[in-house]
């Protein structure tokens, strides 16, 4: 393998610092050449570039043309440009760089410090930035996101029979989806970039009134979180299994073939369950681990993943219903809002009061962020299904040795491949071998000063279990995510598609989470994540489901042994070791 992966971007000279923080939620594994070039380089990043200029915090001519600096790929791994994103705070008087870092990237002690650059100040952008801030501080609805969701849903509704299409027709299908992906990426960037504003503003309010827990508590149970919606559906299906002897027997006896057994059964319970499950796959089939990567499996391509999630949740008692938790948290949030208002009235600071009221509305951007992500994933999935079909048929005729090798194509090679598939056989096989080698590498958490270490310098991912050096009474500190205090047994989960047998009362300890992990949140008492911040997926979903969450607990999955009894405080961010296994 070369010292650099052939699809890697050159680091930015203008904005030289990159981070994997929050980037791992988007792409935890190396991107395939097709996933990167088709999805990101030629669609998503173009939309992000336009979206960022819409906010008034960037100018189009600040970016190089190809690829824009907002993010980068090194060793196949996706990075967010830390230096670039910080401009949203540098050019926004409502929040500081430190507040933005904490909200978006979490508490990372090795994070490169912000150093002013002569080109950072853009006072002529202020009117556009002010207009955007007015939108953020006043938008309780965003009708355009509803329209975009309808467009994405239409692509699923009108999906043709892919097996009946010719290679040329599959190619046309892929090309037709790209403008939609680019367009949806614009507002996804706007909402994502704006979602760190409310936590930053609330942090200032909390400091003023002497209660640093305010951001965590006030951002709980915002409601209507699209990425949490599958969990509510999974909960309902888990009740069907829990209350049916027939279904329980199928799940108990056929853990590796539940879907097949359900389809074989002619029982009324199995038929009813399958009807509901198939509706679930139709609506949420685009979701899965690493869902932004086109080569990854999703709930539609591998239904057993979703069934395993239902299996995990069915052991929970009915009082763990996410709807009950959401109602409780919504009520607590309303009470806290009134409590803070009274404290601010006593202080008598009109500016601080305005900041608080604006932050309450700005919290909607976190809801909009999850909605726009969910919408964007849908046409990406439609692209996944088309390219998978191309791979399936060329595996069948022997053009490629593995269906995954189709993802070794670059976007710009598609036409040539369709015209002369056999000319790519050797090239794709070699790329596939090298790509799998990237999976064994541990990407540096930060790329600093534009210096990307050669691949030979990267650490190998750990393959052996590490013995914890922790003792009873030790306290690990992280970033508060979702309020609440509980204790339970630690369960280390590294793969959401193949989790351990989670039991009521367990605390999930994960490296990072994305929407594919969401159903597992229903099966546990609390969540701890290695990296993350106040707008991370784990935090948003935990708040919605009413369970404590602490993120940015550095190397928690390595330090905490499976089976350790923990106490977790989601309000303070402390994780206490009570008893070793």
C-alpha positions in Angstrom: 0.0 0.0 0.0 1.1 3.5 -0.7 1.7 6.1 2.1 -1.5 7.8 0.9 -4.9 6.4 -0.2 -5.6 7.3 -3.8 -8.8 9.2 -3.0 -7.4 11.3 -0.2 -7.8 15.1 -0.3 -4.8 17.5 0.1 -5.0 19.2 3.5 -6.1 22.8 3.5 -3.4 25.5 3.9 -5.9 28.1 4.9 -7.7 25.9 7.5 -5.1 23.3 8.6 -6.7 21.5 11.6 -9.0 18.5 11.2 -10.7 16.2 13.7 -12.5 12.9 13.8 -14.8 14.2 16.5 -18.4 14.1 15.2 -17.0 12.8 11.9 -17.1 9.3 13.2 -20.8 9.5 13.5 -21.0 10.2 9.8 -18.4 7.6 8.6 -16.9 5.4 11.3 -15.1 3.2 8.8 -13.0 4.0 5.7 -15.1 5.3 2.8 -15.2 3.2 -0.3 -13.9 4.9 -3.4 -17.4 5.0 -4.8 -19.1 6.1 -1.6 -16.6 9.0 -1.3 -16.5 10.1 -4.9 -20.2 9.6 -5.8 -21.8 10.6 -2.5 -19.4 13.1 -0.9 -17.0 14.6 -3.4 -19.5 15.1 -6.2 -22.7 15.7 -4.2 -22.7 16.2 -0.4 -19.7 18.4 -0.1 -21.0 20.7 -2.9 -24.2 21.1 -1.0 -22.4 21.7 2.2 -20.3 24.4 0.6 -23.5 26.2 -0.7 -25.2 25.8 2.7 -22.3 27.2 4.6 -22.4 30.4 2.5 -26.1 30.7 3.1 -25.5 31.2 6.8 -23.4 34.3 6.2 -20.4 32.9 8.0 -18.5 32.0 4.9 -17.8 33.3 1.4 -17.8 31.1 -1.6 -14.4 32.3 -2.8 -12.8 31.3 0.6 -13.1 27.7 -0.5 -10.9 26.0 -3.1 -13.0 24.5 -5.9 -12.2 20.8 -5.5 -12.4 19.6 -2.9 -13.7 22.4 -0.6 -12.0 22.5 2.8 -15.0 22.1 5.1 -14.1 18.5 5.6 -11.5 16.0 4.3 -10.6 12.4 3.7 -7.3 11.0 4.9 -6.5 7.3 4.7 -10.1 6.9 3.5 -11.4 8.2 6.8 -13.7 11.2 7.0 -12.6 14.3 9.0 -14.3 17.5 9.8 -12.2 20.7 9.3 -12.0 22.1 12.8 -10.4 25.3 11.7 -13.1 26.0 9.1 -16.0 25.1 11.4 -14.7 27.5 14.0 -15.5 30.4 11.7 -19.1 30.0 12.8 -18.1 31.2 16.2 -15.4 33.7 15.2 -17.9 35.5 13.0 -20.9 35.0 15.3 -21.0 37.2 18.4 -23.6 34.9 20.0 -21.1 32.2 20.9 -17.4 31.8 21.6 -15.0 29.4 20.0 -14.7 27.4 23.2 -18.5 27.1 23.4 -18.7 25.9 19.8 -16.0 23.4 20.4 -17.7 21.9 23.4 -21.1 21.8 21.7 -19.9 20.2 18.4 -16.7 18.3 19.2 -16.8 17.7 23.0 -14.1 18.0 25.6 -10.9 17.0 23.8 -7.7 18.0 25.8 -5.5 17.6 22.7 -7.6 19.8 20.5 -5.4 22.5 18.7 -6.1 25.9 20.1 -7.8 28.6 18.0 -5.2 31.1 16.6 -6.6 34.2 14.8 -5.9 34.5 11.1 -5.8 37.8 9.2 -8.6 36.6 7.0 -10.9 35.4 9.8 -12.7 38.8 10.2 -15.3 39.3 7.5 -17.4 42.3 8.7 -19.1 42.7 5.4 -20.7 39.3 5.9 -22.4 40.5 9.1 -25.8 41.5 7.6 -26.2 38.1 6.1 -25.0 36.4 9.3 -27.5 38.6 11.3 -30.3 37.6 9.0 -29.4 33.9 9.5 -29.2 34.3 13.3 -32.7 35.9 13.3 -33.9 32.8 11.5 -32.2 30.5 14.1 -33.6 32.4 17.0 -37.2 32.6 15.7 -37.8 29.4 13.6 -40.2 27.0 15.3 -41.0 25.5 11.9 -39.0 25.0 8.7 -41.4 24.2 5.9 -38.6 23.6 3.3 -37.5 20.5 5.3 -40.9 19.0 5.0 -40.9 19.6 1.3 -37.5 18.0 1.0 -38.6 15.0 3.0 -41.5 14.5 0.6 -39.1 14.6 -2.4 -36.9 12.0 -0.7 -39.9 9.8 0.1 -41.0 10.1 -3.5 -37.8 8.4 -4.7 -38.6 5.4 -2.5 -42.2 5.3 -3.7 -41.2 5.4 -7.3 -38.3 3.0 -7.1 -38.3 0.9 -10.3 -37.8 -2.9 -10.3 -34.0 -2.7 -10.3 -33.5 -6.2 -11.4 -35.4 -5.5 -14.6 -33.2 -2.5 -15.5 -30.3 -2.7 -17.9 -26.8 -1.5 -16.8 -27.4 1.7 -18.7 -30.7 2.2 -16.9 -29.1 1.6 -13.5 -26.5 4.2 -14.4 -29.2 6.7 -15.3 -30.9 6.0 -12.0 -27.7 6.8 -10.2 -27.1 10.0 -12.1 -30.7 11.1 -11.6 -30.3 10.8 -7.8 -27.2 13.0 -7.5 -28.8 16.4 -7.9 -31.3 15.6 -5.2 -28.5 14.5 -2.8 -26.6 17.7 -3.5 -29.7 19.8 -2.9 -30.6 18.1 0.3 -27.1 18.5 1.6 -27.4 22.3 1.6 -30.0 22.5 4.3 -28.4 19.6 6.1 -25.3 21.8 6.5 -27.3 24.8 7.5 -29.1 22.9 10.3 -26.0 21.1 11.4 -23.9 24.2 11.5 -26.6 26.0 13.5 -27.3 23.3 16.0 -24.4 24.3 18.2 -25.8 27.8 18.8 -28.4 26.8 21.5 -26.0 24.8 23.7 -23.5 27.7 23.6 -26.1 30.3 24.5 -27.6 28.2 27.3 -24.1 27.6 28.7 -23.8 31.4 29.1 -27.2 31.5 30.8 -26.2 28.6 33.1 -23.0 30.3 34.1 -24.9 33.6 34.9 -27.4 31.9 37.2 -24.9 29.5 38.8 -26.3 26.3 37.3 -24.1 24.6 34.7 -26.6 21.8 34.3 -29.1 24.1 32.5 -28.0 23.2 28.9 -28.2 19.5 29.5 -31.6 19.7 31.2 -33.2 22.2 28.9 -32.2 20.4 25.7 -34.0 17.2 26.8 -37.1 16.0 25.1 -37.3 18.5 22.3 -39.8 16.1 20.6 -40.3 15.1 17.0 -36.7 13.8 16.6 -36.6 11.9 13.3 -33.6 9.7 14.2 -35.5 8.6 17.3 -38.7 7.7 15.5 -37.5 4.1 14.5 -37.0 3.4 18.2 -40.6 4.1 18.9 -41.6 1.8 16.1 -39.3 -0.9 17.4 -40.7 -0.5 20.9 -44.2 -1.2 19.5 -43.1 -4.3 17.7 -41.3 -5.5 20.7 -44.6 -5.4 22.6 -46.2 -7.6 20.0 -43.4 -10.2 20.6 -43.5 -9.9 24.4 -47.2 -10.4 24.5 -47.3 -13.4 22.1 -46.3 -16.9 23.0 -46.0 -17.8 19.3 -43.7 -14.8 18.5 -41.7 -15.3 21.6 -41.1 -18.9 20.7 -39.9 -17.9 17.2 -37.5 -15.3 18.7 -36.3 -17.7 21.4 -35.7 -20.7 19.1 -34.4 -19.1 15.9 -32.1 -16.3 16.8 -30.2 -16.5 13.5 -33.2 -17.1 11.2 -36.0 -15.1 12.7 -37.1 -13.5 9.4 -37.2 -16.8 7.6 -39.2 -18.4 10.4 -41.7 -15.6 10.6 -42.3 -15.9 6.8 -42.9 -19.6 7.2 -45.4 -19.2 10.0 -49.1 -19.0 9.1 -50.1 -17.9 12.6 -52.2 -14.7 13.0 -49.6 -13.2 15.3 -46.7 -13.8 12.8 -48.7 -12.4 9.9 -49.7 -9.3 11.9 -46.1 -8.8 13.0 -44.7 -9.2 9.5 -47.1 -6.6 8.2 -45.9 -4.1 10.7 -42.3 -5.1 10.2 -42.5 -4.7 6.4 -44.0 -1.2 6.9 -41.1 -0.5 9.2 -38.6 -1.6 6.6 -40.3 0.4 3.9 -40.2 3.6 6.0 -36.9 3.1 7.8 -35.0 0.6 5.6 -32.4 3.3 4.7 -31.1 3.3 8.2 -28.2 1.2 9.5 -24.7 1.3 10.8 -22.5 3.6 8.8 -25.5 4.5 6.7 -23.7 7.4 4.9 -21.3 4.8 3.3 -23.0 3.2 0.3 -21.2 -0.1 0.7 -22.8 -0.7 4.2 -25.7 -2.9 5.0 -29.0 -1.3 6.1 -32.2 -2.6 7.7 -33.6 -3.1 4.2 -30.6 -5.0 2.8 -30.2 -7.1 6.0 -33.5 -7.2 8.0 -32.0 -9.5 10.6 -30.2 -6.4 12.1 -33.5 -4.7 12.9 -35.0 -8.0 14.2 -32.0 -8.4 16.6 -32.8 -4.9 17.9 -36.4 -5.9 18.6 -35.1 -9.1 20.3 -33.0 -6.9 22.6 -35.8 -4.6 23.5 -38.6 -7.2 24.2 -37.2 -8.0 27.6 -37.9 -4.5 28.9 -41.0 -3.9 31.0 -43.8 -1.8 29.7 -43.0 1.1 32.1 -39.8 1.7 30.0 -42.0 2.9 27.1 -40.2 5.8 25.4 -43.5 7.7 25.2 -43.8 7.7 29.0 -40.2 9.0 29.3 -40.8 11.7 26.7 -43.9 13.0 28.4 -42.1 13.1 31.8 -39.1 14.9 30.3 -41.3 17.4 28.4 -43.1 18.3 31.7 -39.8 18.7 33.5 -38.4 20.8 30.7 -41.4 23.2 30.9 -41.0 23.5 34.6 -37.3 24.3 34.3 -38.0 26.9 31.6 -40.3 28.8 34.0 -37.7 28.3 36.9 -34.9 29.9 34.8 -37.2 32.7 33.7 -37.9 33.6 37.3 -34.2 33.6 38.2 -33.4 35.9 35.2 -36.2 38.2 36.3 -34.5 38.5 39.7 -31.2 39.2 38.0 -32.8 41.9 35.9 -30.5 41.5 32.9 -32.6 42.1 29.8 -29.8 41.0 27.4 -29.4 37.7 29.3 -33.2 37.2 29.2 -33.2 37.7 25.5 -30.4 35.3 25.1 -32.3 32.6 27.0 -35.5 33.1 25.1 -33.6 33.0 21.8 -31.8 29.8 22.9 -35.1 28.0 23.6 -36.2 28.6 20.1 -32.7 27.9 18.6 -32.8 24.4 20.1 -35.2 23.6 17.3 -32.1 23.5 15.1 -31.1 20.2 16.8 -34.5 18.8 15.7 -34.0 20.2 12.2 -30.5 18.7 12.1 -31.8 15.2 12.7 -34.6 15.7 10.2 -32.3 16.8 7.4 -29.9 14.0 8.1 -32.7 11.4 7.9 -34.0 12.9 4.7 -30.5 13.0 3.1 -29.9 9.3 3.9 -32.9 8.3 1.9 -31.7 9.1 -1.6 -28.2 7.9 -0.6 -29.9 4.6 0.1 -31.7 4.6 -3.2 -28.2 5.0 -4.8 -27.0 2.1 -2.6 -29.7 -0.2 -3.9 -28.9 0.7 -7.5 -25.2 0.2 -7.3 -25.7 -3.0 -5.2 -27.8 -4.4 -8.1 -25.0 -3.6 -10.5 -22.6 -5.4 -8.3 -24.8 -8.4 -7.8 -25.2 -9.0 -11.5 -21.5 -8.5 -12.3 -20.6 -10.9 -9.5 -23.0 -13.4 -11.1 -21.3 -13.1 -14.6 -17.8 -13.1 -13.1 -16.7 -9.6 -13.8 -15.9 -9.1 -10.1 -15.0 -11.7 -7.4 -17.0 -10.0 -4.7 -20.1 -7.9 -4.8 -18.3 -5.3 -2.6 -15.7 -4.8 -5.4 -18.3 -2.7 -7.3 -17.7 0.0 -4.6 -14.1 0.3 -5.6 -15.2 2.2 -8.7 -14.8 5.9 -8.8 -17.9 7.9 -9.7 -16.2 9.2 -12.9 -15.5 5.5 -13.9 -19.1 4.4 -13.9 -19.8 5.1 -17.6 -16.5 3.3 -18.7 -17.4 0.3 -16.4 -20.8 -0.1 -17.9 -19.3 0.1 -21.4 -16.5 -2.4 -20.8 -16.8 -4.1 -17.4 -14.1 -6.7 -17.8 -11.4 -3.9 -18.3 -11.9 -3.1 -14.5 -11.6 -6.6 -13.1 -8.0 -6.5 -12.0 -8.0 -2.9 -10.9 -11.1 -3.3 -8.7 -9.7 -6.5 -7.1 -6.4 -4.6 -6.2 -8.3 -1.6 -4.8 -10.5 -3.9 -2.7 -7.5 -5.6 -1.1 -5.9 -2.2 -0.3 -9.2 -0.8 1.0 -9.7 -3.7 3.5 -6.2 -3.0 4.8 -7.3 0.6 5.7 -9.9 -1.0 8.1 -7.0 -2.3 10.3 -5.7 1.2 10.9 -6.5 3.6 13.7 -6.9 7.1 12.2 -5.3 10.0 14.1 -8.0 11.8 16.1 -6.6 15.1 15.0 -4.7 16.3 11.9 -2.8 19.3 13.0 -1.2 22.1 10.9 -2.0 20.3 7.7 0.5 17.5 8.4 -1.0 14.1 7.5 1.2 11.2 8.8 1.9 8.5 6.2 -0.2 5.4 6.5 2.8 3.4 7.7 2.9 5.7 10.7 -0.8 5.1 11.7 -1.4 2.8 14.7 -3.1 -0.6 14.2 -6.5 -1.1 15.7 -6.4 -3.1 18.8 -7.2 -6.8 18.3 -6.7 -8.0 21.9 -8.7 -7.1 25.0 -6.9 -4.6 27.3 -7.0 -5.1 31.0 -8.4 -2.2 32.9 -6.3 -0.3 35.4 -9.3 1.2 37.1 -10.2 0.5 40.7 -13.4 0.7 42.7 -14.2 4.4 43.5 -12.4 5.8 40.5 -14.2 8.5 38.6 -14.1 9.1 34.9 -15.1 12.5 33.6 -16.9 13.3 30.4 -19.3 15.8 28.9 -22.8 15.8 30.3 -25.2 14.6 27.6 -28.6 13.6 29.0 -29.7 14.3 32.6 -30.3 11.6 35.2 -28.4 9.3 37.7 -28.5 5.6 37.6 -26.2 2.5 38.1 -25.9 -0.8 36.4 -23.7 -3.3 34.7 -21.4 -2.0 31.9 -21.8 -3.8 28.6 -19.2 -2.9 26.0 -20.8 -2.7 22.5 -18.5 -2.2 19.5 -20.9 -3.3 16.7 -24.6 -2.3 16.7 -25.5 -5.1 14.3 -24.1 -7.7 16.6 -24.4 -6.5 20.2 -24.1 -8.7 23.3 -27.2 -9.9 25.1 -28.4 -6.7 26.7 -30.5 -7.0 29.8 -32.6 -4.5 31.7 -30.4 -2.3 33.9 -27.3 -2.6 31.6 -25.3 0.5 30.7 -24.1 0.6 27.2 -20.5 1.7 26.6 -19.8 2.5 22.9 -17.0 4.1 20.9 -19.5 6.3 19.0 -23.1 6.0 17.9 -25.1 6.8 14.8 -28.8 6.1 14.0 -28.2 2.4 13.7 -27.4 2.3 17.4 -30.7 4.0 18.4 -32.8 0.8 19.0 -30.2 -0.4 21.5 -30.8 2.7 23.6 -34.2 1.2 24.4 -32.6 -1.9 25.9 -30.3 -0.2 28.4 -30.5 2.1 31.4 -27.9 4.6 30.3 -25.2 5.3 27.6 -21.5 6.2 27.8 -19.6 7.1 24.6 -15.9 7.5 24.0 -16.2 10.7 21.9 -19.1 13.1 21.4 -20.5 16.5 22.3 -23.8 18.2 23.2 -25.2 17.8 19.7 -23.9 14.3 19.1 -26.4 11.6 18.1 -26.0 9.7 21.4 -26.9 12.8 23.3 -29.9 13.8 21.3 -31.5 10.3 21.3 -30.8 9.7 25.0 -32.5 13.0 25.8 -35.5 12.0 23.7 -35.7 8.6 25.3 -35.2 9.8 28.8 -32.0 7.9 29.8 -28.8 9.3 31.2 -25.9 9.8 28.8 -22.3 10.9 29.2 -20.1 11.5 26.1 -16.4 12.3 25.5 -15.3 9.7 28.1 -11.9 9.2 26.6 -11.2 5.5 25.7 -14.2 4.3 27.9 -14.5 1.1 25.9 -10.9 0.3 26.6 -10.8 1.4 30.3 -14.1 -0.1 31.5 -14.2 -3.9 31.6 -17.4 -5.6 30.5 -19.5 -6.4 33.6 -18.2 -3.5 35.7 -20.8 -2.0 38.0 -21.1 1.7 37.2 -22.8 4.8 38.5 -23.4 7.4 35.8 -24.5 11.0 36.3 -25.7 12.4 33.0 -26.0 15.9 34.5 -22.4 16.3 35.8 -20.7 14.0 33.3 -19.2 11.7 35.9 -18.9 7.9 35.6 -18.0 6.2 38.9 -16.6 2.7 39.2 -18.6 0.9 41.9 -17.4 -2.7 41.5 -15.1 -4.6 39.2 -16.3 -7.8 37.6 
